[in-house]
Amino acid sequence: MKLRRGALREALGLALLLLLPPLLGPASAVEPISLGLAIAGAAASALTGFISYPRLYCYFRECCLQRHDRRVAAALEENLDKRLFGQHLVSKVVVKAVKGFLNNSNVKKPLALSLHGWTGTGKNFVSKIVAESIYKRGLQSKYVHQFVATLHFPHAHNINHYKDQLQSWIRGNVSICPRSLFIFDEMDKMHAGLIDSIKPFLDYYEFLDGVSYRQAIFIFLSNAGAEKITEVALDFWRNGKRREDIQLQDMQNALSVSVFNNKNSGFWHSTLIDRNLIDYFVPFLPLEYKHVKMCVRVEIESRGYAVDEDILTRIADEMTYFPREERIYSDKGCKTVDAKLDYYYDF
């Protein structure tokens, strides 16, 4: 039986796409975590012309904008509801912000979220869930790019070099995939002024040198502002109010001002804040004893073991809490739960 010319062309195109990585060899780095995609992306785009059915290509290779926006929002909301504890504000704000952004066909700027709170309260966890909701491979996706201040930008005397690098990394990756996701961790340890180099990409420009950045998402993670968040939470507790009654407006303005004036923060006097380019400052409340127990329970269950209530309580009791007198909040959140489970369970 003879193959139709079109079908043969599609099959050859698909074969070339599958063979593309070994034929091209190692690609040059466009940014520090994922391999650069400029050469491979351009070649893949050219070869895709041989294939009439994009779905067939995306079945074998991860595609930019692969998931439908409504599915992203649904997956994000479900995962936050099931896996994030004690953060009613985070769940509400992140779901609304991401959902509204993805469903808006005429966005004017990229989405920029700044997550703030003590260590162990869920900032990295939420950025991971956002990545998993948008791309099947989550943080391992070639369209998700992570930057860690102390790893990628360690030396203050190299700040001008870092600025050039950062602009090149973002420009190169957004050129390949408009829906690129950039995560900046340890913003409280980033050198002041460095993050301002990406200001043009977060602004209200339709195009910059022929590239549109409006579909990109930027997430910043920082411990800066945690004191202000705790202050508001404690005020509610001491006045007999439920933490669930805390609203975003109770702390958003105070949080942004606190971060802006924090000399130990990468956002110190940043133009991103001054020009209102951060869409939401998302406060992560300090976690209470009951939330620590929730974390322990879920971690045990995720490993496939029956929950031992005695061990669960002992682990939660071993955590240290603050303020010293009231002992309300875990000073490490749920960060050390995993290590403590290894001690108690013979996995």
Phi and psi in degrees as a GROMACS rama.xvg file:
@    title "Ramachandran Plot"
@    xaxis  label "Phi"
@    yaxis  label "Psi"
@TYPE xy
-84.1707  142.059  LYS-2
-81.2316  138.826  LEU-3
-63.7087  149.916  ARG-4
-59.1255  -40.8744  ARG-5
-63.9157  -43.792  GLY-6
-64.9721  -39.313  ALA-7
-63.6939  -41.4098  LEU-8
-62.6066  -41.0824  ARG-9
-64.5012  -42.2502  GLU-10
-64.1198  -41.9451  ALA-11
-65.0776  -40.315  LEU-12
-62.3687  -42.9605  GLY-13
-64.6341  -41.0919  LEU-14
-61.0733  -42.2518  ALA-15
-63.5148  -38.7022  LEU-16
-64.2441  -40.7436  LEU-17
-69.0855  -28.5031  LEU-18
-89.7897  -5.33843  LEU-19
-56.6797  -49.7779  LEU-20
-56.7327  -48.5669  PRO-21
-66.9847  -28.1857  PRO-22
-71.6417  -38.3072  LEU-23
-78.3513  -30.6632  LEU-24
79.4302  -173.405  GLY-25
-60.8489  136.326  PRO-26
-92.474  152.751  ALA-27
-70.518  149.569  SER-28
-75.6346  127.4  ALA-29
-95.4688  -30.2489  VAL-30
-149.759  167.376  GLU-31
-73.0166  -20.5194  PRO-32
-99.2672  -63.8887  ILE-33
-88.1405  154.315  SER-34
-64.7938  147.825  LEU-35
-63.6401  145.589  GLY-36
-117.018  3.89347  LEU-37
-60.0584  -53.3455  ALA-38
-67.4215  -50.922  ILE-39
-62.879  -38.8934  ALA-40
-64.6101  -42.7129  GLY-41
-64.4757  -43.1655  ALA-42
-66.0058  -41.5936  ALA-43
-63.7865  -38.1402  ALA-44
-62.7402  -41.1466  SER-45
-65.6434  -43.2562  ALA-46
-70.3427  -27.2826  LEU-47
-61.1013  -23.1301  THR-48
-59.3565  -22.7307  GLY-49
-79.0782  -11.8362  PHE-50
-111.407  126.977  ILE-51
-85.9157  -14.3044  SER-52
-119.45  97.8131  TYR-53
-57.1069  -32.6809  PRO-54
-61.2886  -35.2568  ARG-55
-64.7829  -43.6038  LEU-56
-62.3744  -45.7552  TYR-57
-70.0154  -17.0647  CYS-58
-67.1828  -34.3202  TYR-59
-97.0902  -26.736  PHE-60
-129.193  141.811  ARG-61
-64.5532  133.937  GLU-62
-112.985  149.948  CYS-63
-66.7421  140.083  CYS-64
59.1344  38.5501  LEU-65
-71.1909  -35.7558  GLN-66
-97.1819  143.604  ARG-67
-67.3045  139.529  HIS-68
-57.4566  -36.5893  ASP-69
-68.4083  -36.1317  ARG-70
-66.8078  -35.7992  ARG-71
-61.0316  -49.6323  VAL-72
-62.1944  -41.4818  ALA-73
-65.1575  -43.9297  ALA-74
-65.435  -39.8773  ALA-75
-62.5724  -48.2491  LEU-76
-62.8083  -42.9226  GLU-77
-64.2027  -44.7843  GLU-78
-66.259  -40.3064  ASN-79
-65.8303  -39.5539  LEU-80
-63.476  -38.1416  ASP-81
-86.7207  -28.7539  LYS-82
-118.715  -6.61161  ARG-83
-114.322  129.839  LEU-84
-117.063  139.954  PHE-85
72.5095  15.916  GLY-86
-128.178  64.6768  GLN-87
-63.2162  -35.0081  HIS-88
-67.3314  -42.4699  LEU-89
-61.7111  -49.6771  VAL-90
-57.5854  -44.9568  SER-91
-67.1101  -48.3848  LYS-92
-70.0421  -46.4287  VAL-93
-65.1721  -43.783  VAL-94
-62.2815  -47.2019  VAL-95
-64.1317  -41.8923  LYS-96
-65.9524  -48.6332  ALA-97
-68.8915  -43.9214  VAL-98
-60.5401  -47.9107  LYS-99
-62.669  -39.2708  GLY-100
-66.5297  -46.3636  PHE-101
-68.8123  -31.103  LEU-102
-88.0063  -3.81567  ASN-103
-89.9842  114.621  ASN-104
-81.0607  -3.96187  SER-105
-136.641  54.3873  ASN-106
-67.9379  147.894  VAL-107
-99.3467  -16.0863  LYS-108
-157.26  164.462  LYS-109
-64.2807  160.746  PRO-110
-85.4818  130.108  LEU-111
-128.193  116.447  ALA-112
-116.493  134.551  LEU-113
-117.771  114.514  SER-114
-98.1704  127.18  LEU-115
-130.167  142.127  HIS-116
158.466  173.013  GLY-117
-65.0556  160.436  TRP-118
-61.3601  144.046  THR-119
83.4872  5.01926  GLY-120
-91.398  -8.32727  THR-121
119.318  11.0681  GLY-122
-64.2395  -51.04  LYS-123
-64.4967  -36.414  ASN-124
-62.4526  -42.7719  PHE-125
-67.6005  -41.9728  VAL-126
-62.6843  -33.907  SER-127
-65.1457  -43.6545  LYS-128
-64.9625  -40.0052  ILE-129
-60.3226  -45.531  VAL-130
-62.1968  -43.1328  ALA-131
-66.506  -31.2939  GLU-132
-71.6211  -34.1271  SER-133
-85.8038  -40.8391  ILE-134
-126.53  138.887  TYR-135
-58.0197  -34.6839  LYS-136
-87.9472  0.963435  ARG-137
57.0292  -129.934  GLY-138
-65.2851  -18.2529  LEU-139
-85.8855  -3.68379  GLN-140
-64.2556  144.144  SER-141
-73.0346  -5.51045  LYS-142
-104.045  3.84838  TYR-143
-112.8  128.513  VAL-144
-127.96  121.917  HIS-145
-107.554  138.077  GLN-146
-126.32  130.394  PHE-147
-115.313  121.398  VAL-148
-54.045  -48.9832  ALA-149
-73.4227  -17.4739  THR-150
-93.2619  -47.4956  LEU-151
-94.1796  -19.8035  HIS-152
-133.742  58.7187  PHE-153
-76.7302  -27.8517  PRO-154
-111.917  123.522  HIS-155
-61.5436  -33.0886  ALA-156
-72.8449  -9.56965  HIS-157
-101.436  15.8029  ASN-158
-60.4178  -37.1762  ILE-159
-66.7274  -36.982  ASN-160
-66.0115  -41.9816  HIS-161
-62.4056  -38.4489  TYR-162
-60.7884  -45.4131  LYS-163
-63.8676  -42.8938  ASP-164
-61.3647  -46.8165  GLN-165
-61.3856  -43.5536  LEU-166
-62.7406  -41.6315  GLN-167
-65.4532  -42.7623  SER-168
-61.6135  -45.2541  TRP-169
-68.9969  -45.4835  ILE-170
-59.5304  -44.832  ARG-171
-64.9789  -41.5606  GLY-172
-76.8506  -35.879  ASN-173
-70.2885  -30.6971  VAL-174
-62.0464  -32.4476  SER-175
-84.0503  -41.4194  ILE-176
-139.238  108.714  CYS-177
-57.6921  -33.1391  PRO-178
-91.5096  47.2795  ARG-179
-75.6743  145.882  SER-180
-115.011  124.959  LEU-181
-116.267  127.045  PHE-182
-118.531  122.33  ILE-183
-110.327  107.851  PHE-184
-95.4877  156.051  ASP-185
60.732  43.3158  GLU-186
-60.7468  -26.0686  MET-187
-71.8323  -11.6743  ASP-188
-109.298  2.10263  LYS-189
-78.844  144.855  MET-190
-65.4947  133.857  HIS-191
-58.5362  135.337  ALA-192
96.4224  -22.8946  GLY-193
-65.2958  -46.2235  LEU-194
-66.4592  -21.0836  ILE-195
-65.6125  -15.8499  ASP-196
-65.9812  -20.3793  SER-197
-96.1713  6.80257  ILE-198
-52.1936  -44.2234  LYS-199
-59.0359  -31.5999  PRO-200
-75.0122  -22.023  PHE-201
-96.9641  -3.80838  LEU-202
-85.2766  -178.713  ASP-203
-88.6012  44.9782  TYR-204
-93.5151  138.803  TYR-205
-73.6969  -42.9355  GLU-206
-142.75  147.443  PHE-207
-127.927  112.338  LEU-208
52.5311  41.9207  ASP-209
82.4619  1.70835  GLY-210
-114.589  133.523  VAL-211
-100.715  131.516  SER-212
-106.588  7.77941  TYR-213
-67.972  -21.7874  ARG-214
-93.9641  -3.44632  GLN-215
-76.4863  159.022  ALA-216
-125.692  132.109  ILE-217
-119.865  128.606  PHE-218
-124.212  126.967  ILE-219
-112.863  135.352  PHE-220
-117.744  132.395  LEU-221
-155.383  146.037  SER-222
-83.241  -15.0173  ASN-223
-59.8227  138.359  ALA-224
91.3985  -4.82981  GLY-225
-61.9342  -35.581  ALA-226
-62.1795  -42.4666  GLU-227
-65.3513  -39.9814  LYS-228
-62.5719  -44.5811  ILE-229
-64.7492  -37.6786  THR-230
-59.7451  -45.1379  GLU-231
-66.2034  -44.0975  VAL-232
-61.3672  -41.9027  ALA-233
-65.888  -38.3979  LEU-234
-60.738  -41.9968  ASP-235
-63.8605  -45.0931  PHE-236
-63.2084  -45.1532  TRP-237
-68.8193  -22.9731  ARG-238
-94.8838  10.9862  ASN-239
73.6127  20.1332  GLY-240
-97.406  149.58  LYS-241
-74.7817  144.506  ARG-242
-62.9656  -28.6689  ARG-243
-67.8648  -13.0236  GLU-244
-86.3672  -8.31363  ASP-245
-67.0172  130.633  ILE-246
-109.493  159.837  GLN-247
-58.7996  -39.362  LEU-248
-67.4156  -15.9385  GLN-249
-69.0546  -19.2315  ASP-250
-143.112  -8.99157  MET-251
-59.4988  -49.7558  GLN-252
-65.0202  -45.4502  ASN-253
-62.8062  -36.2635  ALA-254
-66.8825  -45.9264  LEU-255
-64.1401  -39.333  SER-256
-66.5063  -41.3473  VAL-257
-61.5846  -43.9177  SER-258
-68.1188  -41.482  VAL-259
-61.9035  -35.4397  PHE-260
-97.0876  5.71545  ASN-261
-85.4325  109.789  ASN-262
-67.7779  -16.2862  LYS-263
-96.1305  17.8367  ASN-264
-117.785  146.344  SER-265
-66.3954  -13.2462  GLY-266
-94.4244  8.97561  PHE-267
-59.2329  118.224  TRP-268
49.8483  38.0474  HIS-269
-76.2026  141.005  SER-270
-68.1834  -20.8173  THR-271
-64.407  -35.4349  LEU-272
-83.7062  -43.4463  ILE-273
-59.977  -35.3424  ASP-274
-95.406  10.6837  ARG-275
58.2362  42.181  ASN-276
-93.7408  -10.4605  LEU-277
-87.017  118.683  ILE-278
-72.4023  -41.345  ASP-279
-142.347  132.555  TYR-280
-95.9619  112.685  PHE-281
-101.734  113.83  VAL-282
-86.2193  128.33  PRO-283
-99.5823  113.265  PHE-284
-70.3767  148.301  LEU-285
-62.9903  144.808  PRO-286
-88.011  139.952  LEU-287
-91.7358  173.031  GLU-288
-52.6975  -45.067  TYR-289
-64.095  -31.723  LYS-290
-72.9051  -35.582  HIS-291
-61.6738  -42.1392  VAL-292
-63.2939  -36.7708  LYS-293
-62.5277  -42.8273  MET-294
-61.5755  -43.3673  CYS-295
-62.6601  -45.0287  VAL-296
-60.8676  -47.1149  ARG-297
-65.3011  -38.7737  VAL-298
-65.5408  -41.2035  GLU-299
-62.0008  -47.6412  ILE-300
-63.4358  -36.3636  GLU-301
-65.5362  -23.1817  SER-302
-89.3125  -1.91674  ARG-303
84.401  20.0387  GLY-304
-109.736  151.237  TYR-305
-69.6771  143.413  ALA-306
-78.0897  123.993  VAL-307
-97.2449  109.676  ASP-308
-61.9216  -32.8621  GLU-309
-66.5487  -45.6468  ASP-310
-65.5999  -40.8726  ILE-311
-57.1605  -46.5576  LEU-312
-67.168  -40.8143  THR-313
-62.3157  -40.7138  ARG-314
-64.0041  -46.0103  ILE-315
-62.9841  -37.1022  ALA-316
-68.6976  -29.2351  ASP-317
-75.2245  -17.5645  GLU-318
-68.7685  151.289  MET-319
-94.4993  145.546  THR-320
-128.955  156.545  TYR-321
-137.953  163.062  PHE-322
-58.934  163.629  PRO-323
-58.8229  -39.6071  ARG-324
-74.8934  -51.4959  GLU-325
-80.237  -30.5547  GLU-326
49.6267  60.9401  ARG-327
-95.7234  -44.1982  ILE-328
-112.597  140.301  TYR-329
-71.6166  127.239  SER-330
-76.9603  -10.1321  ASP-331
-119.345  11.2371  LYS-332
57.4973  -127.126  GLY-333
-108.218  16.1951  CYS-334
-63.7975  -37.1496  LYS-335
-98.3397  7.56148  THR-336
-58.5539  -44.9492  VAL-337
-58.9146  -46.0069  ASP-338
-65.9821  -38.747  ALA-339
-67.4164  -33.8256  LYS-340
-64.5731  -37.9675  LEU-341
-59.9537  -30.6239  ASP-342
-74.4263  -40.7595  TYR-343
-87.376  -28.5662  TYR-344
-107.658  137.576  TYR-345
-88.8987  84.7126  ASP-346
